[in-house]
């Protein structure tokens, strides 16, 4: 058996006082054999006795910690060898309480972390709300929802604010395009959809909508470029009496158009911003009306509130495209149900959103249907539809012309290839 560690000898080394008397728990006194002590000598070390050095104390503390570590390792090893050892009742209670304490501390730490995350989120949200509030107080109409479709006056910046406002107005509608298509059931399929309808709104207003969704027999770039050329080159202008048109080409991708219809007792102003968006797989043309423009006063007049989205997407093979068109016109306050039914029946005779006679094209000619002033609301239907029907013909003719041009080019290429093959056989 190896040497054992004596508690008394250890205390002597720790206190570094070989002459002191050490008393154990039973009361036995151990005296130094070198120097005799009197019975009345004090039991504590004298004040002038040398104190143990720091190195000695640290060495003893390290040795004591090593001993505790070895004891804990032995206990762990014993538990691993006999994990099902029997414990006393109080030992089991103590261990269960210790386990509950550890679980409570862990849950408390996780709750604190979650609370810190929520505090961070609330701080960011509060900063975001405050930022939005500051933007809403801006004098720029692009940042004020109540002035979302207003244009500012021309200032000293040469119209820069007006141009930025135009871009902001039409970009907002561009971001809404796919949600509009989803609402009308136009996403995820290539089935033909041609319809017109009146849609009541929760605000009490009624929207007149035109929906066209079909596959056209031409590449998407040919269709998109043809429609944009029609808008940008004043191709939609007509010489009907009472319609005054003013067009401003803002830049290569945006056009501002103003139309005044004075053919009726109530003049109708239309301020339209058109913008052309291109990508590698689609062309998009978005149009949105401006409700207030200081350059065109509209006192005691009707202002058209409309928006339109035209998207042409590429199809497999690059020889056809998916054409989607949605037109929405705000007709004002709602009308009785019987009045809406009468108006819908009249709209069915209009070529807007009708099935084309030839697959891969659009309906050719706009129907000549006269809309007199109705006796029931919406009383401005005949006014706002008049401009749309005049624009429908040039729009569809431009699309069909692009389809015919592409078809002729393909036929010409095929004829040339046939001629080349015939020439090769003759040679």
C-alpha positions, 0 to 999 in steps of 0.5 A: 500500500502506498503512503497515506496523507496525514491531515495533521502533517498537511496542516503543519505544512500549510501553516508552516509552523512546526512548533505550534500545537495542533489539536484534532477533533477528539481533543488530542494535542500534538506538540513539537518534539524539538521544543517543549511547551508549557501548559499555559502557552497560548494555543494560537500561533504567535503574532511574529510567527512567519506566514506561509508564502504565496507560492506554498498556499497556491501549491496546496490549493492546486493539490487540493483541487487535483484531489477533488477532481480525482474524487469527482472522476472516481464518482463519475466512473462509479456511476458509469460502471453502475448507473442503476445504483440505489440512492437514498431517499434524500439523495434522490430528492436532492438530485431531482431538485438539482435537475429542476433547478438546472432546467429552470435556469435553462428555461430562464436563459432562453426566455431572456434571449427571446425577450432580447430578440423581441426588444430588438425587433420592437426597436427596429419596428419603432424606428421604421414607423417613425421613418415612415411618419417623417416621409409622410410629412414630406412635401413630395407627393410621391411619399404621401399616400393621399397625394399618390397620384398628384403631380407637383408644379414645375419648380426651379429644378427644371421639372425634375420633381415632376419626372420623379413623381411620374416614375413613382406613380407608374412604378407603384402600379408596376409592383402591383401588376402580378397581384392584379393578374392573380386576382383575375385568375390570369397566372399559371395557365395559357387558356384564353380569357376575354371578359368585361365586367363591373366590379363593386368595391368596398368603398362604394365605387364601381370598377369597369375592367377589361381582361384579355389573356391569350397566346399570340403567334409572334415573339414577345419582343415584336409585340411589346415593341409594336405597342410601345411604338404606337404610344411613343410615336403618337400612333394612337392620335385621332382626328375626332372632333372634341378630342384634344391630345397633348403628348410629352415624351419624358424619356426613352421609356416614359410618355406623358399624355393629356386628353380632353374630351369636350364632346359632352356637357361635362368635359373629361380630362385624362392624364396618362403616364405610360412606362415601358419595362423590358427584360430578357423574358418579357415586355411590360407597359404600364399606364396610370392616370394622374388625378391632379396636375397643376399644369392642366386645371380640371375645375368643374370637370371629370377626371378619368381614374384608370390604370392598365397593365400589358405584359407579353411573356416569352413562350417555349420555342421563341415563336409565340408569346403569352399576352395579358392585358388588364384595363381598370376604370373607376366609374365612381359611386356604385349603381343599383344591381338592375342598372349594373345588369343593364350596363353589362348587357350593353358591354357584351356587344362591344368588341372589348375583350372578345374572342378573336376570329383567328387563333393567335391574334386579337379581335380586329375591329372595334364594334360601333356601339353608341352609349348614350347618357344612361339614366342611372349611375354610373352616369359617366360610363359613356364618357370614359368608354368613348376614349377607350373605344377610340384607342382600341382599334389602333391598339389591336391593329398594331398588335395584329400587324406585328403578328402578320409581319412576323408570319411573313418573315417566317414564310419568306425564310422558309421560301428562301430555304426551299429555293436554296435546297432546290438550287443545291439539288440542281447543282 
